Amino acid sequence: YIEQNYKALRRFMLLRRVLKGMGIAPERVKLVWASAAEGVKLAHEIDTFVEEVRALGPLAWQKNLENGHNAEKEIIEVSA
C-alpha cells in the first residue's frame, strides 16, 4: 500500500502541473486518503470538493483553447 500511495501522489502532483499548463485550475482535482472504514470521511470530502469545484465555475474551454493557440502562434513568430 505504501509504495502505491507514493506513486499516486506523484501522479496527482504531475496532473496538477499539466492542468495548470493547460489553463485549468489545478484545484479541480483532489487527492484524499481514505480507507473502506472511513465512509463518513470520504462522503464529507466529496461534498466539500463538489462545493469547491462549483465555486470555481464552469471551465472556459474556448478561452483556454484561444490562449493556447495564441501562445503557439507567438512561438512560431519568434522562431521564424
MARDOTOR-345161 format. One line per 5 residues: number of its first residue (from 1); their letters; for each residue x, y, z of N, C-alpha, C, CB. Coordinates in steps of 0.05 Angstrom, whole numbers, padded with zeros to 5 digits, m for minus. Last residue first. Glycine has a CB too. Layout:
<koltis>
NUM> A> X:Y:Z:X:Y:Z:X:Y:Z:X:Y:Z; ... $
</koltis>
This chain:
<koltis>
80> ASVEI> 00212:00643:m00727:00213:00646:m00756:00233:00667:m00766:00185:00654:m00767; 00207:00644:m00673:00227:00625:m00684:00230:00629:m00714:00219:00597:m00678; 00166:00681:m00665:00192:00686:m00654:00213:00669:m00667:00192:00681:m00624; 00122:00655:m00689:00132:00680:m00700:00160:00686:m00690:00113:00703:m00691; 00117:00609:m00657:00123:00606:m00686:00135:00632:m00697:00098:00597:m00702 $
75> IEKEA> 00103:00633:m00609:00127:00616:m00610:00136:00613:m00639:00122:00589:m00597; 00054:00656:m00623:00076:00673:m00615:00102:00658:m00616:00072:00684:m00586; 00023:00611:m00633:00028:00629:m00655:00052:00647:m00648:00003:00647:m00660; 00020:00590:m00581:00033:00574:m00602:00040:00593:m00625:00015:00551:m00612; m00010:00630:m00557:00017:00624:m00547:00033:00609:m00568:00016:00608:m00521 $
70> NHGNE> m00058:00625:m00585:m00042:00650:m00587:m00014:00645:m00578:m00055:00672:m00570; m00074:00574:m00569:m00069:00579:m00597:m00052:00604:m00600:m00095:00582:m00613; m00082:00583:m00514:m00062:00564:m00523:m00054:00568:m00552:m00072:00535:m00519; m00125:00619:m00518:m00100:00627:m00505:m00077:00609:m00513:m00103:00628:m00475; m00163:00586:m00542:m00154:00610:m00556:m00128:00620:m00544:m00175:00633:m00554 $
65> LNKQW> m00170:00547:m00503:m00161:00540:m00529:m00149:00564:m00544:m00183:00526:m00545; m00190:00579:m00461:m00165:00564:m00458:m00153:00556:m00484:m00169:00540:m00440; m00239:00596:m00485:m00219:00615:m00476:m00191:00602:m00474:m00227:00629:m00450; m00264:00546:m00490:m00258:00562:m00514:m00237:00583:m00508:m00284:00576:m00524; m00268:00529:m00436:m00253:00514:m00456:m00246:00531:m00479:m00270:00490:m00465 $
60> ALPGL> m00273:00545:m00379:m00275:00563:m00402:m00258:00551:m00424:m00264:00592:m00395; m00314:00507:m00335:m00289:00510:m00350:m00293:00529:m00373:m00278:00482:m00359; m00355:00541:m00286:m00351:00523:m00308:m00323:00528:m00321:m00373:00526:m00329; m00332:00551:m00217:m00348:00557:m00241:m00341:00537:m00263:m00344:00585:m00250; m00311:00548:m00167:m00293:00554:m00189:m00308:00561:m00214:m00274:00531:m00194 $
55> ARVEE> m00355:00530:m00138:m00346:00557:m00134:m00326:00566:m00156:m00333:00560:m00106; m00355:00476:m00155:m00377:00494:m00163:m00369:00523:m00160:m00403:00488:m00146; m00310:00459:m00127:m00310:00460:m00157:m00332:00478:m00167:m00312:00431:m00168; m00327:00464:m00074:m00304:00479:m00083:m00303:00481:m00114:m00278:00465:m00073; m00371:00428:m00074:m00376:00456:m00069:m00352:00473:m00079:m00381:00462:m00040 $
50> VFTDI> m00342:00380:m00082:m00363:00389:m00101:m00369:00418:m00098:m00389:00372:m00097; m00311:00379:m00036:m00299:00382:m00062:m00319:00391:m00083:m00285:00356:m00070; m00350:00369:00004:m00334:00393:00005:m00322:00399:m00023:m00312:00390:00026; m00369:00319:m00013:m00387:00342:m00011:m00372:00368:m00012:m00405:00340:00014; m00321:00289:m00007:m00334:00292:m00034:m00353:00316:m00034:m00350:00266:m00041 $
45> EHALK> m00312:00293:00048:m00292:00303:00029:m00304:00308:00001:m00268:00284:00027; m00357:00265:00066:m00353:00294:00073:m00334:00307:00054:m00343:00296:00103; m00347:00214:00046:m00372:00229:00038:m00369:00259:00044:m00396:00218:00053; m00300:00202:00075:m00300:00204:00045:m00324:00220:00035:m00299:00176:00033; m00319:00201:00128:m00298:00220:00120:m00299:00224:00090:m00271:00210:00129 $
40> VGEAA> m00355:00158:00123:m00365:00185:00131:m00345:00206:00123:m00370:00186:00161; m00321:00115:00110:m00341:00124:00091:m00352:00152:00098:m00364:00105:00092; m00274:00088:00127:m00278:00117:00131:m00298:00128:00112:m00251:00131:00128; m00263:00036:00115:m00277:00041:00141:m00282:00071:00146:m00260:00030:00164; m00234:00039:00070:m00261:00029:00067:m00277:00034:00093:m00262:00000:00060 $
35> SAWVL> m00195:00100:00078:m00199:00071:00077:m00228:00064:00074:m00187:00057:00102; m00168:00154:00043:m00190:00144:00060:m00191:00113:00056:m00217:00157:00052; m00138:00211:00021:m00132:00184:00031:m00155:00176:00050:m00105:00183:00046; m00150:00248:m00036:m00158:00243:m00008:m00151:00214:m00001:m00188:00249:m00004; m00136:00297:m00081:m00128:00271:m00072:m00135:00268:m00042:m00097:00265:m00077 $
30> KVREP> m00168:00332:m00133:m00162:00330:m00104:m00155:00301:m00098:m00186:00339:m00087; m00176:00382:m00183:m00170:00354:m00175:m00162:00353:m00146:m00149:00341:m00194; m00182:00435:m00187:m00204:00419:m00197:m00199:00389:m00193:m00208:00424:m00227; m00138:00464:m00176:m00156:00458:m00153:m00180:00441:m00162:m00166:00484:m00141; m00114:00479:m00222:m00106:00453:m00211:m00123:00445:m00186:m00077:00454:m00202 $
25> AIGMG> m00152:00506:m00273:m00145:00509:m00245:m00138:00482:m00233:m00169:00522:m00229; m00123:00505:m00336:m00145:00495:m00319:m00135:00496:m00290:m00153:00465:m00327; m00083:00514:m00372:m00100:00536:m00365:m00124:00528:m00348:m00110:00550:m00389; m00047:00475:m00380:m00069:00476:m00399:m00088:00499:m00393:m00084:00450:m00399; m00015:00480:m00335:m00004:00486:m00361:m00025:00489:m00383:00016:00465:m00369 $
20> KLVRR> m00051:00459:m00298:m00043:00487:m00296:m00032:00496:m00323:m00023:00492:m00274; m00051:00405:m00314:m00076:00421:m00316:m00069:00451:m00315:m00094:00414:m00292; 00002:00392:m00303:m00008:00391:m00330:m00033:00408:m00333:m00013:00361:m00338; 00003:00398:m00247:00020:00415:m00264:00011:00415:m00293:00049:00405:m00262; m00034:00359:m00232:m00039:00387:m00225:m00022:00405:m00242:m00034:00392:m00196 $
15> LLMFR> m00007:00313:m00251:m00033:00321:m00263:m00039:00350:m00257:m00055:00303:m00252; 00036:00312:m00214:00041:00316:m00243:00015:00325:m00257:00051:00290:m00256; 00008:00301:m00167:00024:00326:m00169:00029:00332:m00199:00050:00324:m00153; m00012:00250:m00180:m00030:00272:m00173:m00016:00299:m00177:m00040:00269:m00144; 00034:00221:m00185:00017:00224:m00209:m00003:00247:m00204:00001:00198:m00215 $
10> RLAKY> 00053:00223:m00132:00069:00234:m00154:00052:00239:m00179:00092:00215:m00161; 00010:00195:m00107:00016:00223:m00100:00033:00236:m00122:00031:00224:m00073; 00015:00145:m00130:m00010:00160:m00134:m00005:00190:m00128:m00033:00150:m00116; 00064:00130:m00109:00060:00132:m00138:00036:00149:m00144:00058:00104:m00151; 00052:00129:m00055:00071:00148:m00064:00069:00152:m00094:00100:00139:m00057 $
5> NQEIY> 00015:00086:m00056:00006:00113:m00047:00026:00134:m00056:00004:00114:m00016; 00048:00044:m00070:00028:00053:m00089:00017:00081:m00081:00005:00033:m00091; 00079:00039:m00023:00092:00045:m00048:00071:00056:m00068:00105:00020:m00060; 00038:00025:00015:00054:00050:00018:00067:00058:m00009:00076:00046:00039; 00016:m00024:00000:00000:00000:00000:00017:00025:00000:m00019:00000:00024 $
</koltis>
